[in-house]
Amino acid sequence: MDFQPTQDQRDLRTGVRDLLAGRYGREELRASVDRAAATGRSVDRGLWRELGEAGFFSLRLPEDEGGVGLGLPEAVLVFEEAGRALLPGPLVATHLAAGRVAGAAEGEAVVTAFDLQGPLVAHLGEADAVLGADGEPVEVRAGDPVRSADPLTPLVRVPLPGEPVTAGAHRDAGALLTAALQLGSALRTVELAVRYAKEREQFGQPIGAFQAVKHLCAQMLVRAEVARTAVYAAAVTADPAEVAGAKLLADEAAVRNARDCLQVHGGMGFTWEADVHLHLKRAWARAEQWRTAAQAEEVLAAELLAAVE
């Protein structure tokens, strides 16, 4: 990537954005929320298979194994677009399960993982398989539903199948792809805030003309672009410390940008009809997946300690 996407990579990103815009726009997002409220399920199996056919889950599988044969930089661009669209489901776990779980690469299987702190599993009720902390499939007994802040991330509490694993290439990849999802959401909330600031008028002029709103939008853009730089760099190096830093920055950008976007929208942002709250709730959930802030800080601290020893 050389820290700037190539033309092929930009074309890949555009293709994924067009696919999701046509298949999972705002109406489909809202329909997913309603369906999840009624059934507890948020994964559209038809869309999941379409993603599989498009190579979403097999992107990093070698071509001789039926995959696309690309790498982490391309996967990051694809997941960034999924985060921008607020696509629900265990996207990261199913991607990591390609080549390990039958049907995962093709989108025929929905695979979730022990990627949250403690005995919580997301999307367990609609999953065909569960990855353990080491990235291998495990048997999971039925558990108890737990109320989730995000209506499109159902949670279940189940017994842990073993000791948790907090490090390793599997978890680094999961953390980086989750950071890419957060990055997409952070960039999308910048767009939503700027668009609303241009459209909403107060005292005879768009609210974007007021300095306080300008500053909020500018700060949102800076956060998102700093996170983008960190995520793209970590995708090139795959260095655990850089992955940890990327996850920290992307989590902060997604959460704080969603909050500032709410602020720009004013009272309208707190209504159920606005989409901003969905970005905030998803950002909260993702911040606890694959690598929390505390875990990322431990990785960075260990790296710094090793450098001075």
C-alpha positions in Angstrom: 0.0 0.0 0.0 3.0 2.3 0.6 0.6 4.3 3.0 -1.5 5.4 0.0 -4.0 3.0 -1.7 -3.1 1.9 -5.2 -5.5 2.3 -8.1 -6.6 -1.3 -7.7 -7.1 -0.8 -4.0 -9.2 2.3 -4.6 -11.3 0.4 -7.2 -11.8 -2.4 -4.6 -13.0 0.1 -2.0 -15.3 1.8 -4.6 -16.8 -1.6 -5.6 -17.5 -2.5 -2.0 -19.1 0.9 -1.3 -21.3 0.5 -4.4 -22.3 -3.0 -3.4 -23.3 -2.0 0.1 -25.0 1.2 -1.0 -27.2 -0.8 -3.3 -27.8 -3.7 -1.0 -27.7 -2.2 2.5 -28.8 1.4 2.5 -30.6 3.3 5.1 -33.9 1.5 4.6 -32.2 -1.9 5.0 -30.4 -0.7 8.1 -33.7 0.4 9.7 -35.3 -2.8 8.6 -32.5 -4.7 10.3 -33.1 -2.8 13.5 -36.8 -3.6 13.4 -36.1 -7.3 12.6 -33.6 -7.6 15.4 -36.1 -6.1 17.9 -38.7 -8.7 16.8 -36.5 -11.8 16.4 -33.2 -11.1 18.2 -31.4 -11.7 14.9 -29.6 -9.1 12.8 -27.8 -11.2 10.1 -29.4 -11.2 6.6 -28.4 -14.7 5.3 -29.0 -13.6 1.7 -26.7 -10.6 2.1 -24.2 -12.7 3.9 -24.0 -15.1 0.9 -23.7 -12.1 -1.5 -20.8 -10.9 0.6 -19.2 -14.3 0.3 -19.7 -14.4 -3.4 -18.0 -11.0 -3.6 -15.0 -12.3 -1.8 -15.5 -10.4 1.4 -14.7 -13.4 3.7 -12.2 -15.2 1.4 -10.3 -12.0 0.6 -7.0 -13.2 2.3 -7.3 -16.9 1.4 -4.8 -18.0 -1.2 -6.1 -18.4 -4.7 -5.2 -22.1 -4.8 -7.5 -22.5 -1.8 -10.4 -20.8 -3.5 -9.7 -17.3 -2.1 -9.0 -14.0 -3.6 -5.3 -14.0 -2.6 -5.1 -10.4 -1.3 -3.7 -9.1 2.0 -4.4 -7.1 5.2 -4.3 -3.7 3.4 -7.1 -4.7 1.1 -9.1 -6.3 3.9 -8.8 -3.1 5.9 -10.2 -1.1 3.0 -13.1 -3.5 2.6 -13.9 -3.5 6.4 -13.7 0.3 6.5 -16.6 0.3 4.0 -18.6 -2.2 6.1 -18.1 0.0 9.1 -19.3 3.1 7.2 -22.5 1.3 6.2 -23.0 -0.1 9.8 -23.3 -3.6 8.3 -24.3 -5.9 11.2 -23.1 -9.4 12.0 -19.9 -11.1 13.1 -18.0 -10.0 10.0 -14.5 -10.2 11.5 -15.0 -13.7 13.0 -16.4 -15.1 9.7 -13.5 -13.5 7.8 -11.0 -15.1 10.2 -12.8 -18.4 9.9 -12.4 -18.7 6.1 -10.5 -21.8 5.5 -11.1 -23.1 9.0 -14.9 -23.5 9.1 -16.8 -25.0 6.2 -18.9 -22.5 4.4 -17.4 -19.4 6.0 -15.4 -18.3 3.0 -18.5 -18.5 0.8 -20.8 -16.8 3.2 -22.8 -20.0 3.7 -21.9 -20.1 7.4 -22.1 -17.4 10.0 -19.2 -17.6 12.4 -18.9 -15.7 15.7 -16.1 -15.7 18.2 -15.1 -15.2 21.9 -13.9 -11.7 21.0 -15.4 -9.9 24.0 -14.2 -9.6 27.6 -15.5 -12.4 29.8 -18.0 -15.0 28.7 -20.0 -12.9 26.3 -20.5 -13.9 22.7 -22.2 -11.7 20.0 -24.7 -13.2 17.5 -24.5 -16.6 19.1 -28.2 -17.4 18.3 -27.6 -17.0 14.5 -24.1 -18.5 14.3 -23.2 -21.8 12.8 -19.8 -22.0 14.6 -17.9 -20.2 17.3 -14.2 -19.5 17.3 -12.4 -19.8 20.6 -9.8 -17.4 21.9 -7.1 -19.1 19.9 -9.0 -18.9 16.6 -10.0 -22.5 16.4 -13.7 -23.6 16.4 -15.1 -24.6 19.8 -18.2 -26.2 21.2 -20.4 -23.8 23.1 -23.3 -24.6 25.5 -26.4 -22.5 25.4 -26.3 -19.4 27.5 -28.4 -16.5 28.8 -29.3 -13.4 26.6 -27.7 -10.2 27.8 -29.2 -6.8 27.0 -26.9 -5.0 24.5 -26.6 -1.3 24.0 -26.4 -1.9 20.2 -29.7 -3.3 18.9 -27.8 -5.0 16.1 -25.3 -6.8 18.3 -27.2 -9.4 20.4 -25.2 -10.8 23.2 -25.3 -14.1 25.1 -23.4 -15.1 28.3 -22.0 -18.6 28.1 -19.4 -20.6 29.9 -15.8 -19.9 28.8 -14.4 -22.9 26.8 -10.9 -22.3 28.2 -8.4 -19.7 29.3 -8.7 -16.4 27.3 -5.9 -15.5 24.8 -5.1 -11.8 24.6 -2.2 -12.0 22.1 -1.2 -13.7 18.8 -1.6 -13.1 15.1 -5.3 -14.2 15.2 -6.2 -11.6 17.7 -4.0 -8.9 16.1 -5.8 -9.4 12.8 -9.2 -9.3 14.6 -8.2 -6.1 16.3 -7.0 -4.5 13.1 -10.1 -5.4 11.1 -12.3 -4.1 14.0 -10.3 -0.9 14.0 -11.1 -0.6 10.3 -14.8 -1.0 11.0 -14.5 1.8 13.6 -12.6 4.0 11.1 -15.4 3.6 8.6 -18.0 4.6 11.2 -15.9 7.6 12.3 -15.6 8.8 8.7 -19.3 8.4 8.1 -20.3 10.4 11.2 -18.1 13.3 9.9 -20.1 13.2 6.7 -23.4 13.2 8.6 -22.3 16.1 10.8 -21.1 18.2 7.9 -24.2 17.5 5.9 -26.5 18.5 8.7 -24.5 21.6 9.5 -25.0 22.7 5.9 -28.7 22.0 5.8 -29.9 23.1 9.3 -30.5 26.8 9.6 -30.7 28.9 12.7 -30.9 32.7 13.0 -31.2 32.9 9.2 -28.1 30.9 8.3 -26.7 27.3 8.3 -25.5 26.3 11.7 -22.2 25.3 10.0 -21.4 29.0 9.8 -21.1 29.2 13.6 -17.6 28.8 15.0 -18.5 26.2 17.6 -20.0 23.9 15.0 -17.0 24.5 12.7 -14.7 23.5 15.5 -16.6 20.3 16.3 -16.6 19.2 12.6 -12.9 20.0 12.3 -12.0 18.0 15.4 -14.0 15.1 14.1 -12.2 15.1 10.8 -8.8 15.3 12.5 -9.6 12.3 14.7 -10.8 10.3 11.8 -7.8 11.1 9.6 -5.3 10.3 12.4 -7.0 7.0 13.0 -7.0 6.3 9.2 -3.2 6.9 9.1 -2.7 4.5 12.0 -5.0 1.8 10.7 -3.4 1.9 7.2 0.1 1.8 8.6 -0.7 -1.2 10.8 -2.2 -3.0 7.8 1.2 -2.6 6.0 3.4 -3.6 8.9 1.2 -6.0 10.8 3.2 -5.0 13.9 1.4 -5.9 17.1 2.2 -2.6 18.7 1.0 -0.6 15.7 -2.1 -2.7 15.6 -2.7 -1.9 19.3 -2.2 1.8 18.6 -4.5 1.7 15.6 -7.3 0.1 17.7 -6.9 2.7 20.4 -7.1 5.6 17.9 -10.0 4.1 15.9 -12.1 3.3 19.0 -11.6 6.9 20.2 -12.4 8.3 16.8 -15.6 6.2 16.4 -17.0 6.9 19.9 -16.1 10.6 20.1 -17.1 11.4 16.6 -20.5 9.8 17.1 -20.9 11.9 20.3 -19.9 15.1 18.5 -22.2 14.2 15.6 -25.0 14.0 18.1 -24.0 17.4 19.4 -24.1 18.9 15.9 -27.5 17.5 15.4 -28.8 18.9 18.6 -32.1 17.6 19.9 -32.7 15.9 16.6 -29.6 13.7 17.1 -31.2 12.1 20.2 -34.3 10.9 18.4 -34.8 7.3 17.3 -35.3 8.5 13.7 -31.7 9.8 13.4 -29.0 7.2 12.6 -26.3 8.8 14.7 -27.2 6.9 17.8 -26.7 3.6 15.9 -23.1 4.6 15.1 -22.5 5.5 18.8 -23.9 2.2 20.1 -22.0 0.1 17.6 -18.8 2.0 18.4 -19.3 1.2 22.1 -19.7 -2.5 21.3 -16.7 -2.7 18.9 -14.5 -0.9 21.5 -14.8 -4.0 23.6 -14.1 -6.5 20.8 -10.8 -8.3 20.0 -8.7 -5.9 22.0 -10.0 -3.4 24.6 -8.3 -0.1 25.4 -6.7 -1.6 28.5 -5.3 -4.5 26.5 -4.0 -2.3 23.8 -2.3 -0.1 26.3 -0.6 -3.1 27.9 0.8 -4.1 24.4 2.1 -0.6 23.9 3.6 -0.5 27.4 5.4 -3.8 26.9 6.8 -2.5 23.6 8.1 0.6 25.2 9.6 -1.4 28.1 11.3 -3.7 25.7 12.8 -0.8 23.8 14.5 0.7 26.9 15.8 -2.5 28.3 
